Structures are given as structure tokens and as C-alpha cells.
Amino acid sequence: ILSGQLLKLQFLLFNENFLTGTLPSSYFCLPALVQLYVYSNLFTGPLTTCSAEEVSDSLLATLDLSENHFSGAVPASFTFFKHLRYLIMSDNKLEGPLDNIFNSTQQAHMSVIDVSGNLFTNAIPSTFFLGKLDVFSATTNCLRGALPESLCSADTLVTFGVDGAGSASECAGNSGVQFSTH
């Protein structure tokens, strides 16, 4: 997609095909785009977006990148999608800490985060449960550390899933759940 084209496009649906290659960063920057569905394809490589300024102007509310082969860390610019309500990134090979997934101050309307079936590490950030999150699923990852205290006061949360941190076979050195509740 070339800059300056598709200025009115609101819905971009590539789901359930056999599309390959990397996902162009320009897809995240279409000025009127509200929903981007690319689930169940064969996309690979790292996720990239446009600049943080362009992302903060984005109207994107639903982003479904699940069931592909995306890898690497999620760019910090993902926390600038201020209209994002549904972030579904399950069943990829994304890795690193979860910090770049969500910012409760900037993304106050986030309702669903599903990062299951990846290689995310470290603890779940305490800021995840300061907003209006309804669903958080991070099953089958490489998470470790204490469950955040803010989880106990997450009054809108209806689904929370982090079964077996060691269930992701790629988690070298993990032997089962590594969370504590102190």
C-alpha cells in the first residue's frame, strides 16, 4: 500500500487464506482503518508499525494477528494505538516481555488481550489490570514471576488465563508454572 492511498478504508480482512511474507507496516497506518484481520495465514517475520505519532492518530480498534508465524518482540509503538479495544496475537512466535503490548493509560478502552501460544517471557505487568480489561489470556507462553497485585482489583476482568507457563515447548529451563502469589 502506497502512502496516500486507501484513505477511507475502514475494514481490512485477509483472514483464513494462505498469504505469506511479512505484513507491511503501512497496514497499521491507514488513517480510517478500524479493523484489521489477518488471522489464519502464513505471515512471517517481525511486526513493524509506522511511527509512534502515526500510530497514536490511528483509529484501529480491532487487531487480529493470530494463527500466523510472526516472530520477535512486539514494537513499543503498539502501546500508542489509543483506540484499540481488541488485541488478538495468539498462536505465533512472538517473544520478549509483555510491556510493549498494552499501556492502560494510553489504551483506556482495551477490552481483550489474547497473546496465548507465543514465547512471551517475564512477569505480567501490573499496569495491565488498571484499566477496563475484560479478557486477558496468555496461556502457553514462557511467563515467570509473581502475579500482579492489581489483578485482585480488576473489577471488569471476567476471563484470566495463564495455564502452565512451561507448557510452551520452546521455553528452555521452564518446568511448569513459575508464578507466585506473594
BAVO-604557 format. One record per residue (C-alpha): residue in three letters; x, y, z. Coordinates in steps of 0.5 Angstrom, whole numbers, padded with zeros to 4 digits, always signed. Layout:
alaXYZ...
***
This chain:
ile+0000+0000+0000leu+0003+0007-0002ser+0003+0013+0002gly-0004+0017+0001gln-0008+0011-0002leu-0014+0008+0001leu-0015+0014+0006lys-0022+0012+0007leu-0021+0004+0008gln-0024+0002+0015phe-0024-0005+0015leu-0018-0010+0012leu-0020-0017+0012phe-0014-0022+0010asn-0016-0028+0015glu-0016-0035+0013asn-0012-0035+0007phe-0005-0038+0005leu-0002-0031+0005thr+0006-0031+0006gly+0011-0026+0007thr+0012-0020+0012leu+0006-0016+0014pro+0007-0009+0011ser+0008-0003+0017ser+0003+0001+0012tyr-0003-0003+0014phe-0002-0001+0021cys-0002+0007+0019leu-0008+0007+0014pro-0012+0013+0017ala-0019+0011+0017leu-0018+0004+0019val-0022+0001+0025gln-0021-0007+0024leu-0015-0011+0021tyr-0016-0018+0021val-0010-0022+0018tyr-0011-0029+0022ser-0010-0036+0020asn-0005-0034+0014leu+0003-0036+0014phe+0005-0029+0015thr+0012-0029+0018gly+0018-0024+0021pro+0018-0019+0026leu+0012-0014+0027thr+0013-0007+0025thr+0009-0001+0025cys+0010+0006+0023ser+0012+0012+0027ala+0009+0013+0034glu+0006+0019+0032glu+0002+0016+0026val+0000+0010+0031ser-0003+0015+0036asp-0007+0018+0031ser-0010+0011+0028leu-0017+0009+0029leu-0015+0002+0030ala-0020-0001+0035thr-0019-0009+0033leu-0013-0012+0031asp-0013-0020+0030leu-0006-0022+0028ser-0007-0030+0031glu-0005-0036+0028asn+0001-0034+0023his+0008-0034+0024phe+0010-0027+0027ser+0016-0027+0031gly+0021-0023+0035ala+0019-0017+0040val+0013-0013+0039pro+0014-0006+0038ala+0014-0001+0043ser+0009+0003+0038phe+0003-0002+0040thr+0002+0002+0046phe+0000+0008+0042phe-0006+0005+0039lys-0010+0009+0043his-0017+0007+0040leu-0015-0001+0041arg-0020-0005+0044tyr-0019-0012+0042leu-0012-0014+0041ile-0011-0022+0039met-0004-0024+0038ser-0005-0032+0039asp-0001-0037+0036asn+0005-0034+0033lys+0012-0034+0036leu+0012-0027+0039glu+0017-0026+0045gly+0020-0022+0050pro+0017-0018+0056leu+0009-0016+0055asp+0011-0009+0057asn+0010-0007+0049ile+0003-0010+0049phe-0001-0005+0053asn-0001+0001+0056ser-0007+0002+0061thr-0006+0010+0061gln-0006+0011+0053gln-0011+0005+0052ala-0016+0006+0057his-0021+0003+0053met-0018-0004+0052ser-0022-0010+0053val-0019-0016+0050ile-0012-0018+0050asp-0010-0025+0048val-0003-0027+0047ser-0003-0034+0048gly+0001-0039+0045asn+0007-0035+0044leu+0014-0034+0047phe+0013-0028+0052thr+0017-0028+0058asn+0018-0025+0065ala+0012-0023+0069ile+0005-0020+0067pro+0006-0012+0068ser+0002-0010+0074thr-0001-0004+0070phe-0005-0009+0065phe-0010-0009+0071leu-0011-0002+0072gly-0016+0000+0066lys-0022-0004+0064leu-0019-0010+0061asp-0025-0016+0061val-0021-0021+0058phe-0013-0023+0059ser-0011-0029+0056ala-0003-0031+0056thr-0004-0039+0056thr+0002-0043+0053asn+0008-0038+0054cys+0014-0037+0058leu+0012-0033+0063arg+0015-0032+0070gly+0015-0028+0076ala+0009-0026+0081leu+0002-0025+0079pro+0001-0017+0080glu-0003-0015+0086ser-0007-0010+0081leu-0010-0017+0079cys-0014-0017+0085ser-0017-0010+0084ala-0019-0012+0077asp-0027-0011+0077thr-0028-0011+0070leu-0024-0018+0069val-0028-0024+0067thr-0023-0028+0064phe-0016-0029+0066gly-0012-0035+0063val-0004-0036+0064asp-0004-0044+0065gly+0002-0047+0066ala+0008-0042+0064gly+0012-0048+0062ser+0007-0051+0057ala+0011-0048+0051ser+0016-0053+0049glu+0020-0047+0047cys+0021-0045+0054ala+0028-0048+0056gly+0029-0049+0063asn+0022-0048+0065ser+0019-0054+0069gly+0012-0052+0070val+0008-0045+0073gln+0013-0040+0075phe+0008-0036+0078ser+0008-0034+0086thr+0002-0030+0089his+0006-0027+0095
***
